[in-house]
Amino acid sequence: MALPVEEWRLYAAQRWAALEPALRDRLAAASLHDTLRLGCGLLRPEAEAAALRPLCCRVRTGKEPAAARFYREEGNRLFGRRRYAAAARLYSRAASHEPPGSPGVSVCFANRSAALFHLGRLEVCLEDIARAESHGYPDRLLPKVLLRKAECLLCLGRLQDAADALSVVENKIAVDGIITSPAHQALLKKFDQLKMKIQEKESCPEPGREARGDVQRKSEIWEENDSISGVSSSLSLKFDRERGRHLVASQDIPPGQSLLKEEAFVSVLCPGESFLQESSETAWDTRVTNADLYCHRCLRQLLASVPCRGCSYTNYCSQNCADVAWEQYHRTECSLGALLLTLGVFCHVALRTVLLAGFAEVSRLVKWSHDDDKDLHNPEVRCKHPSEAPDKRAGPRGIPGCNDNGQYRSSYQAVFNLLPHAEKHSPEHKFLCMLSVVAICKQLQEAGLEAAVLNQESSEKWSKPTTCEKTSDELSPELKTVAEAMLRHVLQLQCNAQAITVMQESESGDGAVVNKKPVRLATAFFPVLSLLNHSCCPNISVSFSGTAATVRASQPIPSGQEIFHCYGPHRCRMRVAERQQLLSQYFFECRCEACLDELEADVKSTVSLRNSFCCPSCRAPMQVGEDMLRCSSEACAVSVSRESLAHRLQDLQQEIKKALELLRARKADQAIKNLLKCQVDAGNFLSPEHLLMGEMEDHLAQVYATLGKWQDAARHLKRSIEIVEMHHGPSSVEMGHELFKLAQILFNGFAVSEALSTIQRAEKILSVHSGPQSTQIQELEEMKTCLLELPRSILQRT
């Protein structure tokens, strides 16, 4: 959730409404510096703390041994049911709740190693076994874990290492003496089996596999711009008062060419809406969130997470990520976890931004911004046209955010110079943001973390605060500077936040066909990517790998054309009125080519025509009206209220949702029956080209794939692809994802020639949008290699 929880927003609104009108007017017109100065004078620390305390208590981020036991037992239960992936996640949850150095954490790692072994993740299993040993795994249980280690090494072909591991087990058994328990006898039997397997492999080594190497891929041509970090030399930075800073093609650019590669200056994982919702099932929630699935620093997918030493919320992909995060920002954030989750991702991003920048740089730029504020109150400057007013933030080239050498870098200075649009935000919203950032800074001061924020504390020093060392109701001058910078960043994020998205696998299905959907993973500042202006019909595509963004041309871009990004509202997904309404949060009226075409020509958008209703009586298209829709056929002339059709559409969507729940419950036959019934109902009032008609075809393909009925699955998916192509175009990324799924179905169904041609089509589209090194391209290449290695007789038959 980007903004604070609803209860805190309501509290801030009540505080604002209680202010004197004259004071509200002063705050509405104030600069960021004056907003914070005036706001701090209005604070009632005890009232704010009382309002926040119960809200923070709903978010449990501390270490709880009882929770560790609960998650470990739940993991054992799922392990017994052979649900190894779910069990591994619960063991990770259990480990995150164990206090550092406790014997329980070693048991969590050992249990998780067993789940990973059954999942075939042998290298990661070995890492967990090493963690269990280093955290003091009980000596009496060690032989079983060491046998697992030997079996992993044996499967990986590391025979000497496997033999060494067995030697350790043998010595351990010799020391323990003869034990006749069934568990001990099973251990000895396993030991003998592994020893025999090693001897067999040593005496009859397997022939070495022919090294195939990686599939040859085209290397991307890349020449970096001298003036803009991470940007191709084929682009140039321009500036004017109407469009602000923007990037323009300085030469003709073909589709698929990389234009920008940037690492996020800062990113914060979005936990997901369910994280802040109370679970009614148990005291501890077992629902899976982004916080369980991705590293909180680099955003890599987690298999075996390394927990934070201080809180139960934060997890990492490796000890290195955990150490770097601790050094850079998490030692300050750790004890504030519940508060930051309560106040929303934007506040969290703002705090992490100033922590990464360092107080010296933050202080320098905040003071610099005060000079700009003075200029705005200078009558001589104020009376000038904006284009004539001096911009002290601009480099020698006159473009804000550039350094003294006229270069635009992905730096804190570039982040700071992103426009906060303070004068365009509502006064109530600015007041909410001010209360929120001051609440964070008050907590930093009371928790004794001010020195860490000001970079005055050794990174080696850490002790979790147990009591609030309250010194004063007034923020220190340094923390006021930090709060002012944070307020600026929270306001900037409304227009400049970039969602980092990933293609996440859906839960349903048996894995034969991977069904993925885009999911918002994190919120970040990309100061160079933020240079791109919006268009509802963009000419680029953005993809992410961890915290890195890559921008590619999605169509030919002639020299002199501006590079356009889509901020969300796309002409293929929304009507112009809906797009304009959503874009209002960015404080501009979109005048892109797509919007002008629809507004000036007064024509129905593609979305309106294809996502329309049809007559329940004769199936002819319904004419659009405000409250009543009339059949377009003169012979019919049936009228239906828009409200009744909208209710019918909602009911249909609920029925589709129930069918998907049946699929997740592995009741495929019933799911098919329900979806076919939904199709019949939809055909009575939705146009054949409606996106929902395509989604139902896609769902049917998914269900048939789980049953191994590949021809039926392909038939339905091809119908879905026809509708997707109609809405999004033949070279859209949506088309690429659908063709990827079709390639999987044809591959599994042994339709070799059709699969190869579909793979070629999917690769052509996805390489433009995601690049030749993307995961999907690699999977397509593996499918193609496998098909081409089939015997010629089979290839000729298919």
N, C-alpha and C positions, 0 to 999 in steps of 0.2 A: 504494500500500500504506500503510495507516494506521500500522501498527506497524513497528519495525525489521526488517531482514532476519533470516531464521531463524538464521543463524550467530551474530549478535550476541545474539539472545535466548537461545541456548544458552550462550554465554559468560557472560551475566548470571546464568543459572540455576545454572551451576557455581560462580560466585563466591558466590552466595547460600547454596548448599548447604555451602560450605566455612566459613561463619561459625560462631562459637560459638553454641549454642542460646540462651544468655542475651542475646547481642547481637541475635540475630534477634527475640527477644521485645521488646527495647527498640525496635528499628526498627519492629516491627509496631504498637506502641502510640504511636509518636512523632507529633507534629504535623509539618506540612510543613517548618517551620523547623528542628525538631530532626532530622527525617529527612535534610535536606540537611547539617546540621552534622555529624551522626554519619557520614553517607555520605562526606563529603569526607575525613574522617579515615581511611577505609578504602581510599581510592583508591590504585591502583598505576599512576601515569601511564604508565610505560613499557609495562606489560602491556596497558593499555587501548589505547594507541596501536598496539602490535604486533597486537592483535586486529582493530582497525579498518582499519589500513593496507591489507591485501590486499583487504578488502571494498570499500573506496573505489576501489581501482584498477580494479575491474570496471566502474565507472560513469565514462565518459569525458565530461567536461564542459569540457575545455580546448580552446583553439584549436589545430587540427592542419592545417597546410598540405597534408599528404598526403591527409587526409580531404577537404579542399576540392576537390582535384583529382579524387579518386575520385567524389564526388557530382556534380561538374560534368560529368565524362565520362559517368556514368550518366544524367544529365539529357539530355545530347546524344543518347545512344542512344535514349531513350524519345521525345524530340522527333522524331527521324528516323522513329519508328514511329507518329507522330501521336498519342501519348498525352500530350497537352499538360498536363493537370491534374497527372499524376504527375511529368512533367518539371519543372513549376513548383515542386513541393514539393522536388524534389532540388536545384534551383538555390538554393532557400531554405536547405537544409541546407548547401550549399557556401558560401554567403555567411556563415553563422553560424560557419564554421571559419576564415574569412579574418581575419587580424589587421587591426585598424583602420588605415585609410590605405593598405592594400596595393592594388596595381593589380588584383589578382584579384577583389576584391569588386565593382568596377565591371563586370567582365565577367559576373559572376553576375547582377547586376541587369539588364544589357542582354539576356542570354539569357532571363531570366525574362520580360522585357517582350515578347519574341517569342512565348513560350508564351501569355501573357495576351492578346496580340492575336488569336491563333487561337481563343482561348476566348470572344472577343467582349467581354472586360472592358477596354474602351478607356480609361476614366478611370484605372483602376489601372495600365494599361500606360504611360500618360503619366507617372504618378508614378514608375514604375521607370526610365523614360528619364531623368527629371530626377535621380534618384539616381545613375544611371550617369554622367551628366555631372558632377555635383558631386563624385564620387569619383575623377575623373581618368580617364575612359574613354579608351583609346588614340586619339590623333588620327587615325591612318590608318584606323581602323574607324568613326569618327564619322559619315560620310555615310550609311552603311546604317541606323544607328539614327535619324538625323534624318529620313530618308525614311519610316521607320516612324511617327515622330512626326507628320509631315505627313499620312500616310494616316489616322492616328487622328483628327486634327483635322478632316480632310475628311469622314470618316464621321460625326463629331459635328456637322457643319454649321458649324463655326467656320472659314469660308473665309479670312478675313484672317490668322488665326493660322497656317493651313496654308500660305498664300502666303509668310508671313514665314519659316517653317521651310524652305521650298524655296529661298528667297533665300540663307539661310545655307549650304545645300548647294551652291548654284550658285557662291557665292564660294569655298567650299572646293575645289570641282573646278577652278576657274580658277587657284587658287594652286598646286594639285598638278600642273597641266599635263596633257598628253595621255598617257594610259596605255592600252595596247592589250590588256591582259589580259582574258580572258573575264569575270571577276568585275566588272572596271571597266566593261566594255561593258554587262553586265546592269544595273549601277547606273545608267548613263546612260539606258538604255531605261526603267527604272522612273521615273526623274526626269521624262522626257518625258511618260510616261503620266499621272503625277499632275498635271503642269502643265496638260495638256490637260483633265483632269477638272475642275480648279479653274476654268479659263476657261469650260467648258461650263456649270457650275453658276452662275457669275457672270452669264453671258449669259441663261440660262434658269432663274431661281430656282424651286425647287419650291414649290408652293402650301403655305401654312402649314397645319399640321394643326390641326384643331379641338380646342381644349383640353377634355379631358374632366374633368380634375381628379380628385382622389381620390374614391373611393366614399364617400358620406356614411355615417358610422357614428355610432351613439349615443355621446354623450359620457358617461363614467362620472361619476356623482354622488359627490362626495367632500367630506366635511367632517372635518378632522382633530381628533382628541381633544386637549384642552388639557393633559391630564395624562400622556399616553403618546405619545411621538413615533412618527409613521408609522401610528398606529392610528385607525380610524374613530371618530367620536363616538358610534356606535351600540354601542360596547363599553365596559366598565369593568373596572378592575383590582381583583381580590380576593385575599385571602390567608387561608389557615387552615393549621393544622399537618398536616392529613391530605393536602390537595392542594397545599400550598405556594402560590406565586403562580400565578394563572390569570386568564384573560379570560372575561367573561360578557356575553351580549347584554343591553343595557339597553333594547332595543326589538325588535319583530318585524323579522326580516331576511329578505328574499326571496332565492331562489337567484341566484347570479351577482353579488351585490353585493360590491364590494371592501371588505375588512375591515382589511387591513394592507398597507402598502408600506414595505419596508425595504431599504436598501443594506447589504451585508455590512460589518461592522466590519473584518473581515480575511478574505481568501480565498487559498487556494493551489491551483494547478492540480494535479490528479492525473495523473501521466504515463502511467498505465496499466501493467498487469502486464508487458507485453512489453518495456517500457523497461529493466527490471532483469534481463531474461533475455538471456544471451549468444547472439549470432547465430552459427550454425554455417556460414553461407554465405560470409561475407567478414569481414574485420577490422572493417568498418564496416557498421552495420545500415541497411537500407533500408526496414524496416517502418514504417508510419505510426502515430504515437501522438498522443494529445491535445496533446503538446508541439509538434507540427508544425501542428496544426489551429486552435489558439485562442491569443489574446493572453494572455500570462502575467500581465497586470495586470487588464484589464477583461473578459477572457473572450470578447471578440468573435471571430467566426470569421475566420481569416486567409486572405487571398488572396496578399498580397505582404508578407511579414513584414519587420520591421526588427530585425536581430540586436543582441544585447547587445555592448557593446564589449569586455567582459572574458571572457565564457564562451561556449561553443557551445550550451548547453542552452536559455537563455532567449531568447524572441522576443516581439515586440510588434507591434501593428497599426499603430502610427504612431510617429514620433519623439517626439511629445508624451508618449505612454504610456511610452516608454523613459526619457525625462528625469524624469518624475514618479516612476516606480518607483525610479530610481537615487537620487533625492533622498530619498525616504521610507524605503527599506529595502534596495534591491538593492546599493548600494555596500558594504554590510556582508555581505550574503549571497553575493555573486558568487563569491568564491574558496572558499566553503564548499559549493558545489553538490554535489559527489560525496558529502560527509559527510551533507548533509541528505537526499539521495535514499536513502542507505543506512539512515539512522535513521528514515525514514518521514514521511508527511505530517503526522501529529500534532505531531511535534517541530518541523517546519518552520512550521506554523501558530503554535505557541507562540512561536517566535523572532520571527516577523513581527509577532505581536500586541504584544510588548513594544517592538519597534522603532517601530511606528506610534504607540503610546501615549506614548513618550518616557520617559526614565529618571526624570525628576522625578515624574511621575504614578505610575509603577510603584513607586518607592521610597515614596511617600506611602501608597499602599494596602497595600503589604507591611507597613509599620510598623503600620498600622491593624489589619491582621489579627493581628499579634502581641498586641495588646490583647485580642482575642477569645480567643486561646490562653490568656492569663493567667486570663481569667474562667473558662475550662473547668477550670482547676486550683484555682480558689477554692472551698473547701468550701461557703460560703454560697450561691454561685451554682449549684454542681453539684447540690446537694440539691433545688433547686427543680424544679418541673415545667417542661418545655421551653417551654411557652407563657408562663411567668412570667419566664423568663430574659431579661435585657436583650440586645438585638441592636444593637450599636454600628454595624452597617453600614446600619441602617434609617434612612430619612428620617423627617420629622415624622409621616407617616401610619402609621409602624410597618411598612412593607413594605420588605424588603431590596432594595438597588439604587436606591432613589429618592434624588434629590438633596435639598439642604436645603429646596427649595421643594415637596417632595412629588411631584416629577415624575419619571417613569421615562423616561430618554433612551437612545437607542442610542449608548452611550459606553463608554469603557474601564472606568469605574466599574461599569456594568451588566454588562460581560463578567466583571470581577473577582468580582462577587457571584454569578455562577452557581455552583451547588454542585459542588465537586470530589469529594464523597463519599469523602474520604481514608480514613475509617474502614471503608469497605465494600470498597475494592479489596483484592485479595490482597497480602500483604506482598511476595511475589516480584515482582508487577507493579509495585508502587511502587518497588522496588529497581531494576528494569530502567529505569523512567522516569527515576529519579534519575541512574543511570549515563549515560544518553543525554543529558540536558540538561547535565550537568557536562562531558561530552565536547565538546559544542558550545561551551560557555563557555571551556573550556581552549583550543580551537582559535582562538576569537576573541582570547584573550589572547596566544597564541603568534604569531598572524599580525599583531599590532600593531593590531587593530581595536577595542580596548576604548574608545578615545576616541570612535570613531564611534558605538558603542552608547550611550555616556553623553552623546551629543549635544554633544561638545566639539570636534568636528572640522568644518572648513568643508566645505560640500558641493562646493566647487570642487576640493578636493584629492582626487586619486585616483592611486594607484600600486599596481599589482598586486603583492602580496608575493611575493618570490621565495625567501626563506629564512625559516625559523621563528626569530623572535627570542625564544627562550625565556628568561624572566626568573625564573620561580619555579614550583615544583610546586604551590604554594598559590594558589587563586583569590583575587583582590582582594576586599575587602568589598563593593564595588559589583557585581562580577560574581556574587558569592554571592546578592545581592539579585535580580539578573536571573535567576539559575538557579532561585531559589525561586519567582519568579513563573511562570517557564516550566514548572516541575514542576506547579504549580497548574493551569495551562492544559492541559497534556497529560492530566491526570486529569479535568478538566472535559469534555474533548472526547469521552470515552467516552459520556457522557450528553447532551451538548449540541452535538456536531458536527452541522452540517446539510449534507447532500449537495446541491450545486448540480447539477441534471441538465439535459440538453438532449435534444431529439429529433434523433438523428443518422441520416443516410441510410445504408442498407446499401450494400455495394459491388456486389451483384449487380443485374442488370437493365440496361435500356438507357436509363433515364431517363424513359420515357413515363409510368410510374407510380412515384412516389417512395415507397419503402418505408422507414419510419423506426422506430427503436426508442429507448427512453430509455437514456441513457448517463450514468454519474456523471462529471461534468466537474471538479469542485473540491470541496474541503472548506472550510467557512466557519464563522465565529461570527456568528449573528444574535441579539443579546441580547433583542430584542423578540419575535421569532418563537419563541425558546426559552421564552417564558412559556406557550406552549400545551401542555397535557397531552395524553397519548396516549389514543386509542381505536382498537380494531380495526375500528370502524365510524364513521369520522370524519364530521364535518359540514362540512368545508372542503376546498378543493383548493389546492395551492401550485404556482405556475408561476414561471419564472425568465427574466429578460432580462439577460444579462451577469451582473453581480454583484448585481443587484436581485431581491428576492423579492416576489411579490404573492400575498396570500391572499384567496380568494373563497369565499363560502358556496356549497356544492355542493347544498344542499337548504334548505327553509324552516327557519329557526332562531327559535323563539319567544322572547320576552323572558324573561330569567332562566335560559336554558339556557347551559351552559358551551360554549366553543368548543374543539373537539377536533381535533387533528392526528393523523395516523397515522405512527408512527416507522418503519414498514416492514412489520411483520406485519399483514396485512389479512385479515379474515374470508373474503373471496372467494378468497384465494390459499393459505391455510394452515389446517390443523386447529388446534383450540384448544391441543392439547399442543405442537405445533410453535411456535405463537405465544408461549406462555408460556415456552418454553425460550429463544427468541431475545430476548424482553424481559427476561430475567434480567440482561443486561448493563447495564440501566438501574436495577437495584437496587429494583425494585418488582414486586409481583404484580398483574397487570392484573385489574381488577374491572369492566371496561366491560360494557355491556349485552350485547354479542355473546358475550363469554366466559361471563358468568353464565348466559345462556340455554342455552349448550351444556353447561356444567358441572352446573348445578342440575337441568336437565330430563333430563340423561343421554341426549341425543339425538345422532345423527350430524350432523356439520356438513354444510353444503351442499357443501363441498369433498370431504368423504369420499364422499358419495353420487354426485357427478358425476365424480370422478376415480377411480372404482372399477374393478375388473376384472369381466369377465363370464366365464361358464363356457365353456371351450374346446370343450365338447361340444354344449350346447344353447343357448348365448348368454344364459342367464338370469343375473341378478346373482349375484355370489359373496358369501357371508356373511363378514363380517369376523371374523378370528381372529388369534391370536398368531403361530403358525407355519404352520398349515394353514388354507386357505380352502375352504369347502364350498359347493357349488352350492345356491342357495336353492330350486330346484325339487325337490320330494319324489320326483318320478318319475325324476330323474337322479341326484342325490346324489353327483356327482363331487367328489373332493377333490384339491386341488393345493397344493403348498408355496408359501408367500409368496416364498421365495428364488428358486424357479424362474421365477415370474412377474416378479420384479424383474429377473432376468437377461435375460429375454425383452424387457422394456421397454428396458433399456440397449442391447441389440442393435438394437432398432428405432430408437432415437434415433441410433445410429451410422450406420445405413443412410440415415436422413433427412439427416444431415450430409453423407454422400457425394453424395447427390442435389443438395444445394445447392452443393457444390463443382463439380459438373458444370455447373450453371447459371452459376456464376462463370466457368467455362471456355468459356462460350457453346455448350454442348452441350445445348440445350434439349430436343430430342426424347428423348435418353437420360435426362435429368432427369425428364421426365414419366413415362417408362416405370418408372423406379425408384420414384417417389413413388406411382404407382398400385399397384405391388407392395406397398409399405409399407402402403398403405391396406387392402389385402386381409388382410395379416398382422395388422394392428392390430385389424381387425374380429373376429378370432378369439379375442381375449382382453381387449380394452378395451371399456368401456361406450361407447355411441354419443355420450354427452355429455362424454366425456373431453376435456380441453383439448388434448391432443396430436392428437386427431381434427380439431379446429378448426384447429390449426397446419398440419396437412398440407393442408387445404383452402386455407388462406391461401397456402402455398407453391405449390400448383398454380395458383392464380389469378395469382401473380407470374410463373410460367413462361409461362403462356398469354399474359399481357400482353406479355412480351418478343417473342413471335411475332406480336403484333398480332391475336390471336384474342380479341377483346373480349367476345363473348358467352360463350365458354367461361370466360374469366377471371371475368366477373360471376357466372356460375352457381356457381362454386366459392367465390367470396368471400361470396356470400349465405349459403352453408352455414356458413362460418366465423363470420359475424356472428350466426347463430342460436345457436351454442355460446357465443360471447362474451357475448351478451345473457343467456343462461341463467346464466352464472357471475358476471358483474359487474353486471348490471342494465341496463335500457334507457337510463338517463341517465348511465352511467359514462363516464369519460374514455377507457377502453379502447374502448367502443362508438363514441365520437366519432372516434377514430383509424381504426377499421375503416370507418366510413361515409365518412371522408375519402378513403380508398383506393378505395372503391366509386365515389365521385363522379368520381374521376380516370378510372377504367376506363370508366364510362358516357359521360363527356365525350369521351374518345378514340374510343369506339365509336359516337359520334353518336346515342346514345339520349337525345334532348334532353329530353323530358318527364320521363322517369325520373331523368335526371341532375339536373334542376332540383329535383325533390322530394327527392332524396337530399342535395343541397347544403343545402336548407332544414333537413333533419333534423340534418345534421352541424353546421351553424352554431348551431343551438339548443343542442346539447350542448356544443360546444367554447367557445362564448362564455361559458358558465357557468364552465368550468374554467380557461380561458386568457385570457378577456377579448376584447373586440371588436377590439383592435389586434394580436392575435397573428398570426404569419406564416401559419398555416393558415387563419385566417378571411380574411385578405387574398387568399390563393390561391383560396379558394372564391368570394369576391366577384368576382375576375377571371374565373373560369370562368363564373359566372352572367352577368356582363356580356357576355362573348363569345357565349354561347348566345342571349341575348335580342336581340342585334344581328343574328342570322341573318335572312334573308328570311322573310316571313310564310308563304310557300308551303311552306318547309321545316319551319317550326314546326308548321304544320297537319298535315303528313304524319307527323310524329314524335310 
